[in-house]
């Protein structure tokens, strides 16, 4: 719960114009986002490029974030859509079996470990 409150506070600060607060969100989630992307894109440089693009999209969309879901759930959807768009643009097939948003929310809370169909989930 404290983590969600911390995220809400950081999001509110970003929405109020505090760019440093977004830097804190990036630092907090950069490894989790890179790990998620690397499930679909093996090249580390390409993974970092997609992560940067996803965080940029999240920053631009953050003014419209209403907090109806956990921040990571919202960010997760942006990351997955960015990965899919990236793969399509490169002529590759996007994943069809990504984790659902509720599983992403449980991952954020540390409640799901093990494996999801064909993908290992680390906690």
C-alpha positions in Angstrom: 0.0 0.0 0.0 2.8 2.4 0.8 4.2 1.8 -2.6 0.9 2.7 -4.3 0.7 5.8 -2.2 4.3 6.7 -3.1 3.4 6.2 -6.8 0.3 8.4 -6.5 2.3 11.1 -4.9 5.0 11.0 -7.6 2.3 10.9 -10.3 0.6 14.0 -8.8 4.0 15.8 -8.7 4.6 15.0 -12.3 1.1 16.1 -13.3 1.9 19.4 -11.4 5.0 19.9 -13.5 7.8 18.3 -11.4 10.0 16.6 -13.9 12.3 15.2 -11.2 9.4 13.1 -9.9 9.2 11.4 -13.3 12.9 10.7 -13.1 12.2 8.9 -9.8 9.5 6.8 -11.4 11.9 5.9 -14.2 14.6 4.9 -11.7 12.0 2.8 -9.8 10.7 0.9 -12.8 13.5 0.9 -15.4 14.7 -2.6 -14.5 11.2 -4.1 -14.4 10.4 -2.4 -17.7 13.6 -3.6 -19.3 13.0 -7.1 -18.0 9.5 -7.1 -19.5 10.7 -5.9 -22.9 13.5 -8.4 -23.0 10.9 -11.2 -22.9 10.0 -10.1 -26.5 13.2 -8.4 -27.7 16.5 -10.2 -27.2 18.9 -7.5 -28.3 19.9 -5.4 -25.2 20.4 -2.2 -27.2 17.1 -2.6 -28.9 15.5 -3.3 -25.5 16.8 -0.1 -24.1 15.6 1.9 -27.1 12.1 0.5 -26.7 12.2 1.2 -22.9 13.2 4.8 -23.5 10.4 5.1 -26.1 7.9 3.6 -23.7 8.9 5.9 -20.8 8.6 8.9 -23.2 5.1 7.8 -24.2 4.2 7.4 -20.5 5.5 10.9 -19.7 3.5 12.4 -22.5 0.4 10.5 -21.4 0.8 11.1 -17.6 -1.4 14.2 -17.6 -4.3 11.9 -18.5 -3.6 9.2 -15.9 -6.6 9.1 -13.6 -5.3 6.6 -11.1 -8.1 4.1 -11.8 -5.5 1.4 -11.8 -2.1 1.0 -10.2 0.6 3.0 -11.9 2.6 -0.1 -12.9 -0.5 -1.6 -14.5 -0.9 1.6 -16.6 2.8 1.7 -17.4 2.7 -2.1 -18.3 0.1 -1.5 -20.9 2.1 1.3 -22.5 5.2 -0.9 -22.5 3.4 -3.9 -24.1 1.8 -1.7 -26.8 5.2 0.0 -27.5 6.8 -3.4 -27.9 4.1 -4.6 -30.2 4.3 -1.4 -32.3 8.1 -1.7 -32.5 7.9 -5.3 -33.6 5.3 -4.6 -36.2 7.3 -1.6 -37.5 10.3 -4.0 -37.9 8.2 -6.6 -39.8 8.2 -9.0 -36.9 5.2 -10.7 -35.3 4.1 -9.1 -32.0 3.4 -11.3 -29.0 -0.2 -12.6 -28.7 0.0 -13.9 -25.2 1.2 -11.1 -23.0 0.4 -10.9 -19.3 -2.9 -9.4 -18.4 -3.0 -6.1 -16.6 -4.3 -7.8 -13.4 -1.3 -10.1 -13.3 1.0 -7.1 -13.8 -0.7 -5.4 -10.8 -0.1 -8.6 -8.8 3.5 -8.6 -9.9 3.9 -5.1 -8.7 2.6 -6.1 -5.3 4.9 -9.1 -5.3 2.0 -11.6 -5.3 2.8 -13.7 -8.3 5.9 -15.8 -8.9 6.6 -18.8 -11.1 5.7 -18.9 -14.7 3.0 -17.6 -16.9 2.3 -19.5 -20.1 5.8 -20.0 -21.8 7.3 -17.1 -19.8 9.2 -17.2 -16.5 8.1 -14.6 -14.0 10.7 -13.5 -11.5 9.8 -11.7 -8.3 
